[in-house]
Amino acid sequence: METSSSIQATKYVIESMLDTLSPEGLNAVEQFVRFVHDRQQNLPVAELRYPTKASPATSLKGWNNLLREGYDGDALTDTEAVADKV
């Protein structure tokens, strides 16, 4: 837990940084602060907006045949191969 002095120091640093921002930057900061504020007001920490749905490992078997034979899983090589075909 932060002490009162460390909170004040953090606020001071933030205020100093705000002084150097453009109007667009200040607008972005305001939107972010509103987002954080609303999230703290509306959602308990343990609550999830999009709860996780458990699925068995066997549900992954359908993914096995999606990739063609010879796929190595090398992103650079695969990207170059796609680019060569274009």
TORLUMKE-77317 format. One record per residue (C-alpha): residue in three letters; x negated, y, z; chain; residue number from 1. Coordinates in steps of 0.25 Angstrom, whole numbers. Example, Ala and Ser with C-alpha at 12.3 -4.5 7.8 and 13.67 -1.06 7.14 Angstrom:
// TORLUMKE-77317
<rec res="ALA" X="-49" Y="-18" Z="31" chain="A" n="1"/>
<rec res="SER" X="-55" Y="-4" Z="29" chain="A" n="2"/>
***
This chain:
// TORLUMKE-77317
<rec res="MET" X="0" Y="0" Z="0" chain="A" n="1"/>
<rec res="GLU" X="-5" Y="14" Z="-4" chain="A" n="2"/>
<rec res="THR" X="-8" Y="24" Z="7" chain="A" n="3"/>
<rec res="SER" X="-2" Y="38" Z="6" chain="A" n="4"/>
<rec res="SER" X="-15" Y="44" Z="2" chain="A" n="5"/>
<rec res="SER" X="-18" Y="34" Z="-9" chain="A" n="6"/>
<rec res="ILE" X="-4" Y="37" Z="-14" chain="A" n="7"/>
<rec res="GLN" X="-6" Y="52" Z="-14" chain="A" n="8"/>
<rec res="ALA" X="-20" Y="50" Z="-21" chain="A" n="9"/>
<rec res="THR" X="-13" Y="42" Z="-32" chain="A" n="10"/>
<rec res="LYS" X="-2" Y="53" Z="-34" chain="A" n="11"/>
<rec res="TYR" X="-13" Y="63" Z="-35" chain="A" n="12"/>
<rec res="VAL" X="-21" Y="55" Z="-46" chain="A" n="13"/>
<rec res="ILE" X="-8" Y="53" Z="-53" chain="A" n="14"/>
<rec res="GLU" X="-4" Y="68" Z="-52" chain="A" n="15"/>
<rec res="SER" X="-18" Y="72" Z="-57" chain="A" n="16"/>
<rec res="MET" X="-17" Y="63" Z="-69" chain="A" n="17"/>
<rec res="LEU" X="-3" Y="68" Z="-72" chain="A" n="18"/>
<rec res="ASP" X="-9" Y="82" Z="-74" chain="A" n="19"/>
<rec res="THR" X="-17" Y="77" Z="-86" chain="A" n="20"/>
<rec res="LEU" X="-6" Y="71" Z="-93" chain="A" n="21"/>
<rec res="SER" X="1" Y="76" Z="-106" chain="A" n="22"/>
<rec res="PRO" X="16" Y="78" Z="-105" chain="A" n="23"/>
<rec res="GLU" X="18" Y="65" Z="-113" chain="A" n="24"/>
<rec res="GLY" X="9" Y="58" Z="-102" chain="A" n="25"/>
<rec res="LEU" X="17" Y="64" Z="-91" chain="A" n="26"/>
<rec res="ASN" X="30" Y="59" Z="-97" chain="A" n="27"/>
<rec res="ALA" X="24" Y="45" Z="-98" chain="A" n="28"/>
<rec res="VAL" X="20" Y="45" Z="-83" chain="A" n="29"/>
<rec res="GLU" X="34" Y="50" Z="-79" chain="A" n="30"/>
<rec res="GLN" X="40" Y="39" Z="-87" chain="A" n="31"/>
<rec res="PHE" X="31" Y="29" Z="-80" chain="A" n="32"/>
<rec res="VAL" X="33" Y="34" Z="-66" chain="A" n="33"/>
<rec res="ARG" X="48" Y="34" Z="-69" chain="A" n="34"/>
<rec res="PHE" X="47" Y="19" Z="-73" chain="A" n="35"/>
<rec res="VAL" X="39" Y="16" Z="-60" chain="A" n="36"/>
<rec res="HIS" X="48" Y="23" Z="-51" chain="A" n="37"/>
<rec res="ASP" X="61" Y="17" Z="-57" chain="A" n="38"/>
<rec res="ARG" X="55" Y="3" Z="-56" chain="A" n="39"/>
<rec res="GLN" X="51" Y="5" Z="-42" chain="A" n="40"/>
<rec res="GLN" X="66" Y="10" Z="-39" chain="A" n="41"/>
<rec res="ASN" X="73" Y="0" Z="-47" chain="A" n="42"/>
<rec res="LEU" X="65" Y="-13" Z="-46" chain="A" n="43"/>
<rec res="PRO" X="60" Y="-21" Z="-34" chain="A" n="44"/>
<rec res="VAL" X="46" Y="-26" Z="-36" chain="A" n="45"/>
<rec res="ALA" X="51" Y="-41" Z="-36" chain="A" n="46"/>
<rec res="GLU" X="62" Y="-38" Z="-47" chain="A" n="47"/>
<rec res="LEU" X="59" Y="-41" Z="-61" chain="A" n="48"/>
<rec res="ARG" X="66" Y="-34" Z="-73" chain="A" n="49"/>
<rec res="TYR" X="64" Y="-46" Z="-82" chain="A" n="50"/>
<rec res="PRO" X="63" Y="-59" Z="-73" chain="A" n="51"/>
<rec res="THR" X="55" Y="-70" Z="-78" chain="A" n="52"/>
<rec res="LYS" X="62" Y="-82" Z="-83" chain="A" n="53"/>
<rec res="ALA" X="55" Y="-96" Z="-80" chain="A" n="54"/>
<rec res="SER" X="53" Y="-105" Z="-92" chain="A" n="55"/>
<rec res="PRO" X="47" Y="-119" Z="-92" chain="A" n="56"/>
<rec res="ALA" X="34" Y="-121" Z="-99" chain="A" n="57"/>
<rec res="THR" X="40" Y="-130" Z="-109" chain="A" n="58"/>
<rec res="SER" X="47" Y="-118" Z="-115" chain="A" n="59"/>
<rec res="LEU" X="34" Y="-114" Z="-121" chain="A" n="60"/>
<rec res="LYS" X="33" Y="-127" Z="-130" chain="A" n="61"/>
<rec res="GLY" X="41" Y="-119" Z="-140" chain="A" n="62"/>
<rec res="TRP" X="30" Y="-110" Z="-142" chain="A" n="63"/>
<rec res="ASN" X="20" Y="-120" Z="-147" chain="A" n="64"/>
<rec res="ASN" X="25" Y="-121" Z="-161" chain="A" n="65"/>
<rec res="LEU" X="26" Y="-106" Z="-164" chain="A" n="66"/>
<rec res="LEU" X="11" Y="-104" Z="-168" chain="A" n="67"/>
<rec res="ARG" X="6" Y="-110" Z="-181" chain="A" n="68"/>
<rec res="GLU" X="-5" Y="-121" Z="-181" chain="A" n="69"/>
<rec res="GLY" X="-19" Y="-115" Z="-180" chain="A" n="70"/>
<rec res="TYR" X="-16" Y="-104" Z="-171" chain="A" n="71"/>
<rec res="ASP" X="-28" Y="-101" Z="-162" chain="A" n="72"/>
<rec res="GLY" X="-22" Y="-91" Z="-153" chain="A" n="73"/>
<rec res="ASP" X="-33" Y="-81" Z="-157" chain="A" n="74"/>
<rec res="ALA" X="-26" Y="-68" Z="-158" chain="A" n="75"/>
<rec res="LEU" X="-36" Y="-61" Z="-166" chain="A" n="76"/>
<rec res="THR" X="-37" Y="-72" Z="-176" chain="A" n="77"/>
<rec res="ASP" X="-22" Y="-73" Z="-177" chain="A" n="78"/>
<rec res="THR" X="-21" Y="-58" Z="-179" chain="A" n="79"/>
<rec res="GLU" X="-31" Y="-58" Z="-190" chain="A" n="80"/>
<rec res="ALA" X="-24" Y="-70" Z="-197" chain="A" n="81"/>
<rec res="VAL" X="-11" Y="-63" Z="-197" chain="A" n="82"/>
<rec res="ALA" X="-18" Y="-50" Z="-202" chain="A" n="83"/>
<rec res="ASP" X="-24" Y="-58" Z="-214" chain="A" n="84"/>
<rec res="LYS" X="-11" Y="-62" Z="-218" chain="A" n="85"/>
<rec res="VAL" X="-5" Y="-48" Z="-219" chain="A" n="86"/>
***
